[in-house]
Amino acid sequence: MPAQISPRELKQRIERGDHLVVLDVREPEEWALARLAVAVHIPMGEIAGRLHEIDPDQEIVVVCHHGIRSAQVASFLAQRDFPRVLNLAGGIDSWSLTVDPSVPRY
């Protein structure tokens, strides 16, 4: 199980200017409905073929709808020598509920 970060902690780290990559692995239709402005979008099914686009030296926070798919991607990345990978607990839905209600829920 990958390490988790709460939506509130992620918000604090973004506001503080911490250098991290927020990687959204949801499908394009989901991305169109709701997203974090700082996120990079690579759908889960494309991760393996696009690893070269992700810097293993960066801290990465993986995001999906509820945290299930992102946990799978975080584990996948960790197994491929990405040493600093976190999963957003509860996904973008939890972000909307606890941090930013302007992000639509679906």
N, C-alpha and C positions, 0 to 999 in steps of 0.2 A: 504494500500500500504506500503510495507516494505521500510525502509530507503535504500538509494542508496550510492554506492561508485563509483567514476570514476576510469577508468583504471589507469590513472596517479597517483591518490591518493593511489590506491592499490600497485602500483609499488614502490612508495616512502615508504610505510609502510613495504613492504617486505624487501626492501633494508636497512631500518632502523633497522630491526630485531624485529619488533613488533610481539608479540605472537598472532597469529590468525590462524584459520583453513580455508583454501580455499577448499570449497566443490564443486566439479564439478558433476552436476546431469545429464549430457548428456548421451546418449546411448553409448554402447561400440564401435559401429562403428564410432561415432563422436570422441570419446576419442582417437581412433587409428589414426585419421586424424590430430588432433591438440590438444595440452594440455599445461597447465602451469606446469612446473617442480615441483612446491611446492604443487600442488593440490592432494586432496584425491578424489577418484572416487567412488561415489555411485549413480547409475542411479535413476532418479526421481521415477520410479515405485517401487524401492526397499527401499525408505527412511523409510516408516512407519514400515517395518519389521526390519530395521537396526538402529533404533534410539539409541539403546544401544552402537553403535560404535561412536556416536557423543557426545562430552563432552559439556553439557549445560553451563559449567563455562567458556568456551572459547568464544572469539569473532569469529563469523563464517561469511565468505563471500561466498555466493552461486553464482555459475557460470553456465551458459548454453551457447547456441549459440548466441542468441540476447538479452537475459535478461527477456524473458517472462516466461519460465518454472522456472527459478531460482527465480523469484519474487513469483511464486506460492509456491515453496518449502520454501522460506524465511518466507512467511506468515504462512505456515503450522507449521514450527518450532517455530515461535513466539507464536502461539496458544498453543504450548505444553511446555511452560515454558523455552524456549531458549531466554533469555533476550537480547542478543547482536548479532543480525543477520542483515547482510547487503546484498543487492543484487548488483552484479556487473552490473552497467549501460551499456547497449549495448552488454553485454556478451563477449565471447572470440573473436567475430568478431571485436568489438570495441577495444579490447586489441591489436589485430593484426594491426589495422589501426592506432592507436594512440601511442602505447607503444613499441611493438615488432613485426616488420614486418617479422621476421623469423618464427613466428607462422603462419602456413598455413591458408588461408581463404578457406572456402568451401560453 
